Amino acid sequence: MTTSLLDTPINHHLDTQGLICPEPVMMLHKTIRKADSGDIIEMIATDPATTRDIPNFCRHLGHTLVHQETLNEAPTYRYLVKKKSAY
């Protein structure tokens, strides 16, 4: 486990750079299925569609978008997603 700049523990790293819709969301969905409740997934993407798709994914499935930022390279997008708790 590593810690981000926000001191949020990161349990999973997902690099989707160079992939376009729908692959980044599909990969996030696969990673979340394998993660434990409360785990944080860091996702790096270059597809501008992820700025719309990742927040919608979280909202519709009940996960928490902890952080979203645009990095200066290329541009590159970074997301921290927290898997929802099991009921």
Backbone as ProteinMPNN parsed JSONL, in Angstrom:
{"seq_chain_A": "MTTSLLDTPINHHLDTQGLICPEPVMMLHKTIRKADSGDIIEMIATDPATTRDIPNFCRHLGHTLVHQETLNEAPTYRYLVKKKSAY", "coords_chain_A": {"N_chain_A": [[0.85, -1.167, 0.0], [0.551, 2.228, -0.802], [0.928, 5.793, -0.25], [-0.809, 8.664, -1.21], [-0.387, 12.07, -2.427], [-2.315, 13.341, -1.008], [-2.345, 12.1, 1.388], [-3.9, 9.844, 1.394], [-4.459, 6.463, 1.692], [-3.465, 4.234, -0.833], [-4.667, 1.43, -2.393], [-4.759, 0.05, -4.799], [-3.365, 0.382, -8.038], [-4.058, 1.7, -11.183], [-3.333, 1.895, -14.475], [-4.37, 3.413, -17.264], [-3.47, 4.741, -19.421], [-3.374, 5.862, -22.772], [-5.464, 4.292, -23.571], [-8.82, 4.229, -24.847], [-12.276, 5.19, -24.431], [-14.476, 2.47, -24.325], [-12.634, 1.298, -22.589], [-11.06, 2.309, -20.259], [-13.045, 2.637, -18.213], [-14.102, 0.071, -18.099], [-11.86, -1.355, -17.199], [-11.526, -0.167, -14.686], [-13.893, -1.005, -13.472], [-13.442, -3.786, -13.379], [-11.205, -3.863, -11.662], [-12.321, -2.8, -9.325], [-14.174, -4.794, -8.695], [-12.476, -6.788, -7.774], [-11.374, -5.619, -5.562], [-11.377, -4.9, -2.007], [-14.033, -3.817, 0.177], [-14.021, -0.361, 0.765], [-11.44, -0.007, -0.16], [-8.991, 1.979, -1.89], [-8.637, 3.019, -5.176], [-6.263, 4.082, -7.393], [-6.358, 5.729, -10.402], [-4.943, 6.341, -13.516], [-5.302, 8.165, -16.445], [-5.556, 9.001, -19.962], [-7.561, 9.588, -21.671], [-9.855, 12.034, -22.498], [-12.586, 11.637, -22.143], [-12.87, 10.311, -19.769], [-13.128, 12.194, -17.787], [-15.769, 12.728, -17.628], [-16.887, 10.165, -17.593], [-15.834, 8.679, -15.351], [-16.702, 10.067, -12.934], [-19.511, 9.678, -13.377], [-19.674, 6.859, -13.399], [-18.968, 6.303, -10.72], [-21.048, 7.627, -9.344], [-23.37, 6.276, -10.273], [-22.915, 3.628, -9.454], [-22.423, 3.789, -6.765], [-19.917, 4.153, -5.63], [-17.198, 6.129, -4.239], [-15.888, 9.082, -5.474], [-13.014, 10.151, -4.594], [-10.988, 11.934, -5.233], [-10.117, 14.02, -7.978], [-8.108, 15.038, -10.63], [-6.392, 17.047, -13.076], [-3.424, 16.452, -14.615], [-0.422, 18.017, -15.775], [0.92, 16.736, -17.863], [0.31, 15.861, -21.068], [-2.804, 16.057, -21.868], [-2.942, 14.405, -18.649], [-5.044, 12.483, -16.608], [-6.005, 12.024, -13.237], [-7.429, 9.923, -10.849], [-8.921, 9.132, -7.72], [-10.612, 6.553, -6.403], [-12.936, 5.286, -4.169], [-13.975, 2.169, -3.119], [-17.307, 1.185, -2.575], [-18.86, 0.369, 0.562], [-19.662, -2.922, 1.645], [-22.936, -4.21, 2.043]], "CA_chain_A": [[0.0, 0.0, 0.0], [1.291, 3.48, -0.822], [0.149, 6.955, 0.153], [-0.819, 9.722, -2.217], [-0.093, 13.416, -1.954], [-3.386, 13.737, -0.091], [-2.265, 11.186, 2.53], [-4.923, 8.824, 1.261], [-3.815, 5.18, 1.365], [-3.856, 3.697, -2.132], [-4.58, -0.025, -2.37], [-4.635, -0.469, -6.159], [-2.957, 1.349, -9.062], [-4.59, 1.316, -12.481], [-2.802, 2.774, -15.527], [-5.128, 3.237, -18.502], [-2.957, 5.708, -20.39], [-3.382, 5.404, -24.151], [-6.705, 3.585, -23.866], [-9.969, 5.119, -25.035], [-13.592, 4.713, -24.033], [-14.887, 2.27, -22.928], [-11.668, 0.484, -21.848], [-10.708, 2.748, -18.893], [-14.13, 2.35, -17.267], [-14.182, -1.388, -17.955], [-10.748, -1.771, -16.352], [-11.835, 0.267, -13.324], [-14.937, -1.9, -12.98], [-12.788, -5.07, -13.077], [-10.368, -3.661, -10.48], [-13.202, -2.624, -8.174], [-14.743, -6.108, -8.341], [-11.453, -7.556, -7.048], [-10.97, -4.865, -4.376], [-12.178, -5.02, -0.792], [-14.812, -2.628, 0.526], [-13.227, 0.714, 1.347], [-10.15, 0.15, -0.842], [-8.808, 3.136, -2.771], [-8.02, 2.706, -6.464], [-5.727, 5.23, -8.125], [-6.439, 5.49, -11.837], [-4.312, 7.34, -14.374], [-5.892, 8.035, -17.775], [-5.303, 10.084, -20.921], [-8.781, 9.808, -22.442], [-10.652, 13.116, -21.917], [-13.931, 11.16, -21.798], [-12.896, 9.833, -18.38], [-13.537, 13.288, -16.888], [-17.225, 12.571, -17.52], [-17.25, 8.761, -17.348], [-15.477, 8.188, -14.011], [-17.697, 10.552, -11.961], [-20.801, 9.012, -13.611], [-19.501, 5.481, -12.935], [-19.033, 6.307, -9.253], [-22.389, 8.051, -8.925], [-24.358, 5.242, -10.591], [-22.653, 2.373, -8.753], [-22.33, 4.018, -5.329], [-18.543, 4.32, -5.159], [-16.881, 7.528, -3.93], [-14.783, 9.721, -6.182], [-12.32, 10.847, -3.511], [-10.178, 13.021, -5.789], [-9.981, 14.059, -9.432], [-7.252, 16.153, -11.033], [-5.756, 17.012, -14.388], [-1.989, 16.671, -14.529], [0.048, 18.8, -16.909], [1.474, 15.944, -18.95], [-0.39, 15.272, -22.23], [-2.947, 15.998, -20.404], [-3.187, 13.134, -17.977], [-6.062, 12.624, -15.565], [-5.774, 11.146, -12.082], [-8.625, 9.732, -10.034], [-8.893, 8.244, -6.566], [-11.964, 6.03, -6.245], [-13.094, 4.412, -2.992], [-15.021, 1.174, -3.308], [-18.372, 1.286, -1.589], [-18.896, -0.662, 1.6], [-20.635, -3.999, 1.452], [-24.108, -4.053, 2.926]], "C_chain_A": [[0.899, 1.234, 0.0], [0.363, 4.611, -0.414], [0.287, 8.029, -0.896], [-0.413, 11.048, -1.595], [-1.122, 13.896, -0.945], [-3.387, 12.901, 1.186], [-3.411, 10.192, 2.555], [-4.229, 7.511, 0.915], [-4.36, 4.632, 0.049], [-3.606, 2.193, -2.118], [-4.322, -0.631, -3.74], [-4.253, 0.67, -7.099], [-3.427, 0.837, -10.41], [-4.127, 2.336, -13.513], [-3.538, 2.478, -16.823], [-4.665, 4.219, -19.579], [-2.918, 5.085, -21.784], [-4.638, 4.646, -24.544], [-7.85, 4.577, -24.002], [-11.253, 4.403, -24.624], [-14.019, 3.538, -24.918], [-13.851, 1.552, -22.064], [-11.315, 1.001, -20.458], [-11.781, 2.422, -17.855], [-14.262, 0.846, -17.046], [-13.064, -1.908, -17.055], [-10.973, -1.365, -14.903], [-12.877, -0.665, -12.709], [-14.339, -3.253, -12.571], [-11.947, -4.964, -11.805], [-11.222, -3.53, -9.232], [-13.82, -3.949, -7.749], [-13.768, -6.93, -7.508], [-11.071, -6.905, -5.716], [-11.888, -5.181, -3.192], [-12.962, -3.729, -0.571], [-13.91, -1.6, 1.189], [-11.864, 0.911, 0.714], [-10.165, 1.378, -1.743], [-8.067, 2.678, -4.02], [-7.549, 4.018, -7.079], [-5.744, 4.864, -9.603], [-5.812, 6.657, -12.569], [-4.844, 7.106, -15.783], [-5.479, 9.211, -18.653], [-6.531, 10.393, -21.768], [-9.614, 10.91, -21.781], [-12.07, 12.686, -21.529], [-14.007, 10.67, -20.358], [-13.32, 10.928, -17.413], [-15.05, 13.303, -16.694], [-17.573, 11.161, -17.035], [-16.967, 8.295, -15.927], [-16.425, 8.754, -12.947], [-19.067, 9.886, -12.127], [-20.775, 7.565, -13.129], [-19.665, 5.415, -11.42], [-20.441, 6.628, -8.762], [-23.413, 6.923, -9.136], [-24.16, 3.953, -9.799], [-22.422, 2.544, -7.254], [-20.927, 4.092, -4.761], [-18.28, 5.806, -4.935], [-15.696, 7.988, -4.76], [-14.104, 10.63, -5.168], [-11.586, 12.076, -4.052], [-10.117, 12.874, -7.304], [-9.114, 15.255, -9.779], [-6.735, 15.938, -12.442], [-4.297, 17.357, -14.189], [-1.527, 17.357, -15.807], [0.53, 17.973, -18.086], [0.362, 15.436, -19.859], [-1.827, 15.664, -22.548], [-3.21, 14.573, -19.913], [-4.153, 13.408, -16.831], [-5.804, 11.599, -14.477], [-7.029, 11.122, -11.224], [-8.296, 8.845, -8.85], [-10.337, 7.846, -6.303], [-11.975, 5.079, -5.05], [-14.258, 3.464, -3.241], [-16.041, 1.274, -2.19], [-18.299, 0.133, -0.607], [-19.943, -1.706, 1.258], [-21.775, -3.817, 2.449], [-24.437, -5.33, 3.615]], "O_chain_A": [[1.895, 1.279, 0.721], [-0.841, 4.413, -0.253], [1.379, 8.274, -1.41], [-0.133, 11.136, -0.4], [-0.832, 14.761, -0.12], [-4.325, 12.982, 1.979], [-3.839, 9.752, 3.622], [-3.481, 7.453, -0.061], [-5.573, 4.576, -0.153], [-2.491, 1.736, -1.867], [-3.734, -1.708, -3.84], [-4.756, 1.787, -6.97], [-3.218, -0.33, -10.743], [-4.49, 3.51, -13.435], [-3.354, 1.415, -17.416], [-5.393, 4.49, -20.534], [-2.492, 3.944, -21.96], [-4.856, 4.383, -25.727], [-7.857, 5.628, -23.362], [-11.295, 3.18, -24.492], [-13.925, 3.623, -26.142], [-14.145, 1.222, -20.915], [-11.269, 0.197, -19.527], [-11.466, 1.983, -16.749], [-14.508, 0.402, -15.925], [-13.29, -2.801, -16.238], [-10.652, -2.124, -13.989], [-12.749, -1.065, -11.552], [-14.698, -3.799, -11.527], [-11.969, -5.865, -10.966], [-10.884, -4.089, -8.189], [-13.973, -4.198, -6.553], [-14.186, -7.688, -6.633], [-10.509, -7.564, -4.842], [-13.01, -5.66, -3.358], [-12.587, -2.673, -1.081], [-13.125, -1.936, 2.076], [-11.187, 1.895, 1.012], [-11.201, 1.764, -2.284], [-7.017, 2.04, -3.942], [-8.335, 4.947, -7.264], [-5.217, 3.828, -10.006], [-6.107, 7.817, -12.283], [-4.838, 5.974, -16.267], [-5.101, 10.273, -18.157], [-6.531, 11.373, -22.513], [-10.037, 10.757, -20.635], [-12.688, 13.315, -20.67], [-15.094, 10.618, -19.782], [-13.82, 10.631, -16.328], [-15.547, 13.835, -15.701], [-18.439, 10.984, -16.179], [-17.785, 7.581, -15.347], [-16.917, 7.987, -12.12], [-19.719, 9.562, -11.134], [-21.736, 7.093, -12.522], [-20.404, 4.578, -10.901], [-20.956, 5.965, -7.862], [-24.23, 6.658, -8.254], [-25.13, 3.257, -9.502], [-22.243, 1.556, -6.542], [-20.753, 4.093, -3.542], [-19.053, 6.649, -5.391], [-14.635, 7.364, -4.75], [-14.563, 11.743, -4.915], [-11.565, 13.127, -3.412], [-10.071, 11.767, -7.841], [-9.346, 16.359, -9.287], [-6.651, 14.812, -12.933], [-3.964, 18.419, -13.662], [-2.208, 17.268, -16.829], [0.546, 18.47, -19.212], [-0.46, 14.633, -19.416], [-2.055, 15.563, -23.754], [-3.633, 13.689, -20.658], [-4.076, 14.445, -16.172], [-5.435, 10.457, -14.752], [-7.611, 12.162, -10.914], [-7.492, 7.919, -8.959], [-11.183, 8.694, -6.017], [-11.134, 4.188, -4.939], [-15.375, 3.889, -3.533], [-15.694, 1.427, -1.019], [-17.753, -0.93, -0.901], [-20.975, -1.404, 0.658], [-21.576, -3.325, 3.559], [-25.389, -5.384, 4.393]]}, "name": "protein", "num_of_chains": 1, "seq": "MTTSLLDTPINHHLDTQGLICPEPVMMLHKTIRKADSGDIIEMIATDPATTRDIPNFCRHLGHTLVHQETLNEAPTYRYLVKKKSAY"}
